[in-house]
């Protein structure tokens, strides 16, 4: 029995080996060599701005890039790819960047089919620090028979830092909502501040004190 199996294996051994290798090559071509299109979500990074400068407009959080390549080549890519902008001309106040392959680190065998959005406006501004007044924000009504006599905040002003185009036009920083519905007597609260925008940093890491004075 064993001898019959051995003879069967040895018979046309090289032909069988060649057939096996050829089948593996064909399978690899079908699985890995066939071109296909996949849409990736890319990020945007702006590097090497000089100290004292920042982007003052909101950039797209997601850029959709359709890529074409073999299954194997596409599988080797990271799940998140990034357009990296590193250009001296960005010091111009208003810039228009047309995204293309030069901003992506892609293997040569992967082709870009489309980029959406492909035109990105970028506004560069000097970074400044400014003291801004705090505005307490109240919601709800005091219980019947009571009225709000006064509301004070300490500190009254806090420093914020960010692009001049934004910070220069800011007049107030708001607190989170202060609910008056269950306030029956004078009250002191520690209240957080609302971040105006992700492009502006509040240079005060504590809660502010809000003193509420009510009367009947």
Secondary structure, 3 states (H helix, E strand, C coil): CHHHHHHHHHCCHHHHHHHHHHHHHHHHHHHHHCEEEEEEEEEEEECCCCCCEEECCCCCCCEEEEEEEEHHHHHCCCCCEEEEECCHHHHCCEEEEECCHHHCCCCCCCEEEEEECCEEEEEEEEEEEEEEEEEEEEECCCCCCCEEEEEEEECCEEEEEEEHHHHCCCCEEEEEEEECCCCCCCEEEEECECCCCCCEEECCCCCEEEEEEEEC
